[in-house]
Amino acid sequence: VQLQASGGGLVRPGESLRLSCVGTGFTFDRYWLYWVRQAPGKEIEWVSEISAFGGTTNYLDSVKGRFTISRDNAKNTLYLQMDNVKPEDTALYYCARDRGGHLRGQGTQVTVSS
């Protein structure tokens, strides 16, 4: 099982970023998928989740209205559209197969700074 996130970078507050995550080695469209993040010195934090066919999504309160999770099962790819980013969104972002982030892949760094 592999989950490879990409798309991170350095952005200014208020800008946008789209993260992608390709999943391989498992039947992608059978699983809920999750984005989690870890800021320096902090524990892993759940950010968002999406049901197997995308019909249900949930968000951390602090990102609600700014982030959008989606998936393309034909491409085995999970996305996180991040709009109006804030400095507190700075973290290493991972896609995962569980809410706690234990079954996560390689992350992608998002840094929000002016």
NORLINUR-V454712 format. One record per pair of residues at least 4 apart in sequence whose ideal C-beta (glycine too) atoms are under 7 Angstrom apart, sorted by sequence separation. I is the first residue (numbers start at 1). J is the second residue. If there is no record, write none. Layout:
i=I j=J
i=I j=J
//
This chain:
i=11 j=15
i=38 j=42
i=50 j=54
i=51 j=55
i=59 j=63
i=63 j=67
i=85 j=89
i=98 j=102
i=23 j=28
i=26 j=31
i=51 j=56
i=59 j=64
i=72 j=77
i=96 j=101
i=98 j=103
i=11 j=17
i=38 j=44
i=71 j=77
i=97 j=103
i=38 j=45
i=50 j=57
i=71 j=78
i=82 j=89
i=94 j=101
i=96 j=103
i=9 j=17
i=36 j=44
i=37 j=45
i=49 j=57
i=59 j=67
i=71 j=79
i=96 j=104
i=36 j=45
i=48 j=57
i=49 j=58
i=70 j=79
i=95 j=104
i=7 j=17
i=36 j=46
i=37 j=47
i=48 j=58
i=69 j=79
i=94 j=104
i=95 j=105
i=7 j=18
i=8 j=19
i=36 j=47
i=48 j=59
i=69 j=80
i=94 j=105
i=7 j=19
i=34 j=46
i=35 j=47
i=48 j=60
i=57 j=69
i=7 j=20
i=35 j=48
i=47 j=60
i=67 j=80
i=68 j=81
i=94 j=107
i=5 j=19
i=6 j=20
i=34 j=48
i=46 j=60
i=67 j=81
i=93 j=107
i=34 j=49
i=48 j=63
i=67 j=82
i=92 j=107
i=93 j=108
i=5 j=21
i=47 j=63
i=54 j=70
i=66 j=82
i=4 j=21
i=32 j=49
i=33 j=50
i=54 j=71
i=66 j=83
i=78 j=95
i=92 j=109
i=93 j=110
i=3 j=21
i=4 j=22
i=32 j=50
i=66 j=84
i=32 j=51
i=48 j=67
i=50 j=69
i=91 j=110
i=3 j=23
i=32 j=52
i=47 j=67
i=50 j=70
i=90 j=110
i=31 j=52
i=48 j=69
i=50 j=71
i=89 j=110
i=90 j=111
i=2 j=24
i=30 j=52
i=90 j=112
i=2 j=25
i=29 j=52
i=89 j=112
i=1 j=25
i=29 j=53
i=1 j=26
i=87 j=112
i=86 j=112
i=87 j=113
i=85 j=112
i=48 j=80
i=35 j=69
i=33 j=71
i=29 j=73
i=28 j=73
i=33 j=78
i=35 j=80
i=28 j=76
i=49 j=99
i=39 j=90
i=24 j=76
i=39 j=91
i=23 j=76
i=38 j=91
i=46 j=99
i=22 j=76
i=37 j=91
i=38 j=92
i=22 j=77
i=23 j=78
i=37 j=92
i=21 j=77
i=37 j=93
i=20 j=77
i=21 j=78
i=44 j=101
i=35 j=93
i=36 j=94
i=20 j=79
i=19 j=79
i=35 j=95
i=36 j=96
i=18 j=79
i=19 j=80
i=34 j=95
i=33 j=95
i=34 j=96
i=18 j=81
i=19 j=82
i=18 j=82
i=33 j=97
i=34 j=98
i=17 j=82
i=34 j=99
i=36 j=101
i=16 j=82
i=31 j=97
i=16 j=83
i=17 j=85
i=36 j=104
i=14 j=84
i=15 j=85
i=13 j=85
i=13 j=86
i=11 j=85
i=13 j=87
i=19 j=93
i=21 j=95
i=8 j=93
i=5 j=93
i=5 j=94
i=19 j=108
i=5 j=95
i=3 j=95
i=3 j=96
i=17 j=110
i=13 j=112
i=5 j=105
i=8 j=108
i=3 j=104
i=4 j=105
i=5 j=106
i=7 j=108
i=8 j=109
i=10 j=111
i=11 j=112
i=13 j=114
i=3 j=105
i=4 j=106
i=5 j=107
i=6 j=108
i=8 j=110
i=12 j=114
i=2 j=105
i=5 j=108
i=10 j=113
//
